Amino acid sequence: MPIKLMLVEDHKLIRVGIKTLFDDTDGFEVITEAENGKDAISKALLYKPDVILLDLGLPDMSGIKVIKELNDNNCESKLIVLSSHNNEDEIIKVLSMGVFAYVIKDINTEMLLNIVKSVNDGAMWLDPKVVPLLREKSDKIIPQKQTSRAMFRNTHANLTQREYEVLKLLVDGKSNNDIAQELCISEHTAKAHVCNIIQKMLVDDRTQAAVKAIKEGLV
């Protein structure tokens, strides 16, 4: 069964481009589109798509208002926010409202396809560009934790201290090479630590590990 999608985007050129991407890819079906918030709400409730890709900057109401209305009407579609900017207040707000992914619009097409597949399977995803912003500026989303070895052993015994240090760098959006330089280890060792973290945290990739760390306040 293909993943049933709804696109909410007021700019026709962007909307057509996204629709073409999914129409040309096996496993997806765009079942409806909307160019304003009012239509988005009515069509989402009528067509019940699996996943909704939602622009926040709509002409008649904000995307945040659309999310609220859908939540109030018990919409079961999984929401992916597509944004052209990384506004801290918007990110915090939509995360608190239960969206599954926050994606900056300059993302490459292959990654967008993978994000939609992951979200449809129940995963969460944050654009790496917004993760450092949240970690630095939002204690509400990412609480600061005691990082002593004693506290670490009491709270996260499944990860080693070194893996915990690597996890913190993952949340900062660091690459394996960045992690290696930061911790004065080889890139091969950094990659091995990342693989161990992914396995122990029961996630599929490094981004999901970072998101889970944020949501559970691990770093």
LOVO-829812 format. One line per 8 residues: number of its first residue (from 0); for each residue x, y, z of C-alpha. Coordinates in steps of 0.5 Angstrom, whole numbers, plus 500, padded with zeros to 3 digits. Layout:
N
NUM) X/Y/Z  ...
This chain:
219
0) 500/500/500  503/507/498  504/512/503  498/517/502  500/524/503  497/531/503  501/537/501  499/544/504
8) 503/550/501  501/556/498  506/557/493  504/553/487  511/552/484  514/549/490  507/545/491  508/542/484
16) 515/541/485  514/537/491  508/533/488  512/531/482  517/528/487  512/524/490  508/522/484  515/520/481
24) 517/515/486  514/508/488  511/508/495  508/515/495  501/517/493  499/525/494  491/524/495  490/532/496
32) 493/539/496  491/545/500  494/552/499  491/555/505  489/553/512  482/553/512  482/548/506  488/544/509
40) 483/543/516  477/541/512  481/536/507  485/533/512  479/531/516  476/529/510  481/525/506  485/522/512
48) 492/522/509  497/518/513  502/524/513  501/531/512  507/536/509  505/543/512  508/550/511  507/554/516
56) 507/561/512  500/560/510  496/566/507  489/566/511  492/563/518  499/560/521  501/553/520  501/553/528
64) 493/554/528  492/549/523  496/544/527  492/546/533  485/545/529  487/538/527  489/536/534  482/539/537
72) 479/535/531  483/528/533  486/528/526  491/522/526  495/524/520  502/525/522  505/532/521  511/534/518
80) 513/542/518  516/544/512  519/551/513  524/556/510  527/559/516  529/556/523  525/560/528  526/558/535
88) 519/560/538  516/556/532  520/550/533  519/550/540  511/551/539  510/545/534  514/540/537  510/541/544
96) 504/540/539  506/533/537  509/534/530  513/528/528  518/532/524  521/539/523  524/540/516  528/546/513
104) 526/547/505  533/547/502  533/539/504  535/535/499  530/530/495  532/524/497  533/526/504  525/528/504
112) 523/522/501  526/518/507  524/523/512  517/521/510  518/514/510  521/514/517  515/519/520  510/514/517
120) 513/508/521  512/513/527  519/516/528  521/523/529  526/527/525  529/534/526  533/538/521  540/538/523
128) 540/546/522  535/547/528  538/542/533  544/546/536  539/552/536  534/548/541  540/546/545  543/552/546
136) 537/556/547  531/552/550  532/549/557  524/547/556  526/543/550  533/540/552  534/541/560  541/541/562
144) 543/535/566  549/533/571  554/530/567  559/527/572  560/520/572  556/518/578  550/522/576  551/518/569
152) 552/511/572  545/512/576  541/515/570  544/512/563  548/506/565  547/503/558  551/508/555  559/508/557
160) 561/515/559  565/516/552  558/514/548  555/519/552  560/525/550  559/522/543  551/523/544  552/530/546
168) 556/532/540  551/528/536  545/533/538  550/539/536  550/536/529  557/534/529  559/529/524  564/523/525
176) 570/527/523  568/533/528  567/528/533  574/525/532  577/532/532  573/534/539  575/528/543  582/526/540
184) 580/520/537  580/517/530  574/517/525  573/510/525  573/510/533  568/515/533  564/512/528  564/505/532
192) 561/509/538  556/512/534  554/505/531  553/503/539  549/509/541  544/507/535  544/500/537  543/501/545
200) 538/507/544  534/502/539  533/508/533  535/507/526  540/513/525  544/518/528  539/523/527  533/519/531
208) 538/518/536  539/526/537  532/527/537  531/521/542  536/524/547  533/531/546  526/529/548  528/524/554
216) 533/530/556  539/525/556  543/531/554
